[in-house]
Structure formats: structure tokens, C-alpha cells
Amino acid sequence: MTKEVLVKVEGLQTDSKEEAVVVSALGAYHRRNGKYYIRYDEVTEDGQGLIHNMLKIASGQIVITKKGSFQSQMTFDIMEGTQTNYQTPYGVIALNIDTKLIEIEEFDDEIKVKLKYDLSSEGKPISNNMINITVKAQRDN
């Protein structure tokens, strides 16, 4: 696959009637030691800031790191639960992540990832979630 890619990340709370959140952006891709690394930038919802994203995808584990006007790191591990501190406008929330599914499909010019996980805090369920990630090679026209 080429280094320049189109990244589409679709996140959905499966136990809610809220619409999916979709981010599409141009990004960069490389593969090293059996892991995929995808970088892309997104504009904040208010349009005032920029968030730099790094996806590190490996068999059984995905790490999503966000830096910039919003910062977080979430690790999804199929073998064990993980924790993260999630920044909100109201303060930091300690979250537990219970990864239920990681599926990775690789094609010549595309990678598809499906991630399902549950979030809880202080032993109380918060949400059931799904993220679909599609990374496609950019084509010259």
C-alpha cells in the first residue's frame, strides 16, 4: 500500500440512539515489525483546534493516541482490560476498557479494522462501543 492514505474512522455507541461520529482525513501509513502505523489530523468540533492522531494496530491490540488541543491515549487489548484517563471539559474521568473484538482485514490497497469494546468507570458501565477504521491508498488522478 502507498504511504499516502485516506483514513475513515466511524465510532458508534451501540447501546445508544446517537448517530455515529465519522472522521475522514488524509493521512500517512507505514508498516513495521508486523504493526500498522497510521497518522492523520482532525479539526476539533468547534473548528478552533487541531488534533494529531496516531493509530498503532497489531494483532490483538490497538492503541489510539491523540495529541494537540485534545489529548488521550486508549489501548484496546483483546487479552486483558486496560485503563485510561479521559479528558473532558468537566475534568478527567478514569475509564476501564474491556475489548470484546478486534478484526483486521488487509487487502492490496486497503485495511479494514473493526473494534468492539465496553467502557466503565468505578465499576459502573458507561457504554458499549464500536469503531470501524478504513485506510485506503490514495490514487493519483
C-alpha positions in Angstrom: 0.0 0.0 0.0 1.2 3.6 -0.6 2.3 5.9 2.1 -0.4 8.5 1.5 -3.8 7.2 2.6 -7.4 8.2 3.2 -8.4 7.4 6.7 -12.1 7.0 7.8 -12.9 6.4 11.4 -16.5 5.7 12.4 -17.4 5.5 16.1 -20.7 4.4 17.5 -22.2 3.8 20.9 -24.1 0.6 20.2 -26.4 1.0 23.2 -27.5 4.5 22.3 -29.6 6.1 19.6 -27.0 8.7 18.9 -25.6 8.9 15.4 -22.2 7.6 14.5 -19.3 10.0 14.7 -17.3 9.9 11.4 -13.9 11.4 10.7 -12.4 11.3 7.3 -8.9 12.7 6.7 -5.8 12.3 4.5 -3.0 10.6 6.4 0.2 8.6 6.3 0.6 4.9 6.7 3.6 2.6 7.2 4.1 -1.0 8.4 6.9 -2.1 10.6 7.5 -5.3 12.6 4.0 -6.6 11.8 2.3 -3.4 13.1 0.4 -0.8 11.1 1.0 2.9 12.0 -1.5 5.4 10.7 -1.2 9.2 11.3 -3.8 11.8 10.5 -5.0 15.2 11.7 -8.6 16.3 12.5 -10.1 19.6 13.4 -11.9 19.9 16.7 -15.7 20.1 16.7 -15.6 23.9 17.4 -13.2 24.3 14.5 -10.7 26.1 16.7 -8.1 23.4 17.3 -6.2 20.6 15.6 -5.8 17.0 16.9 -2.9 14.8 15.8 -3.9 11.2 15.8 -1.7 8.0 15.7 -3.2 4.6 15.3 -1.0 1.6 16.1 -2.6 -1.6 15.0 -1.3 -5.0 15.8 -2.9 -8.4 16.1 -4.9 -8.4 19.3 -4.1 -4.7 20.3 -4.9 -1.2 19.0 -3.5 2.0 20.6 -5.2 5.3 19.7 -3.2 8.4 20.7 -4.5 11.9 20.3 -2.3 15.0 20.9 -2.9 18.7 20.4 -5.9 20.7 21.7 -7.3 17.4 23.0 -5.0 14.6 24.4 -5.7 11.0 25.2 -4.3 7.5 24.8 -6.6 4.5 24.7 -5.3 0.9 24.5 -7.6 -1.8 23.3 -6.2 -5.3 24.2 -8.2 -8.4 23.4 -6.3 -10.4 26.1 -6.8 -8.0 29.1 -8.7 -5.0 30.2 -6.9 -1.6 30.1 -7.4 1.8 31.8 -7.1 5.4 30.6 -7.7 8.9 31.9 -10.1 10.6 29.6 -10.1 14.4 29.5 -13.5 16.2 29.3 -14.4 19.8 29.6 -15.6 19.0 33.2 -12.4 17.2 34.3 -10.6 13.9 33.9 -12.5 10.6 34.1 -10.7 7.3 34.8 -12.1 4.7 32.4 -11.8 0.9 32.2 -11.7 -0.5 28.6 -12.9 -4.1 28.1 -12.1 -5.0 24.5 -14.6 -7.6 23.0 -13.4 -7.8 19.4 -10.5 -6.8 17.1 -10.8 -7.8 13.5 -8.2 -6.8 10.9 -8.5 -7.3 7.2 -5.7 -6.4 4.8 -6.1 -6.0 1.1 -3.7 -4.7 -1.6 -4.8 -1.1 -1.2 -7.0 -1.1 1.9 -7.0 -2.1 5.6 -10.3 -2.5 7.5 -10.4 -2.8 11.3 -13.4 -3.5 13.4 -13.2 -2.8 17.2 -15.8 -3.5 19.8 -15.4 -2.5 23.4 -17.2 -1.6 26.6 -16.4 1.4 28.8 -16.9 1.6 32.6 -15.8 3.8 35.4 -15.6 2.9 39.1 -17.2 -0.4 38.3 -20.2 1.2 36.7 -21.0 0.5 33.0 -20.9 3.6 30.8 -21.3 2.4 27.2 -20.9 -0.3 24.6 -19.0 0.9 21.6 -17.8 0.0 18.1 -15.2 1.7 15.9 -14.7 0.9 12.2 -11.5 2.1 10.6 -10.8 2.1 6.9 -7.5 3.0 5.5 -7.3 3.3 1.7 -4.4 4.0 -0.6 -4.6 7.4 -2.3 -4.7 7.3 -6.1 -3.3 9.9 -8.4 -5.9 11.2 -10.9 
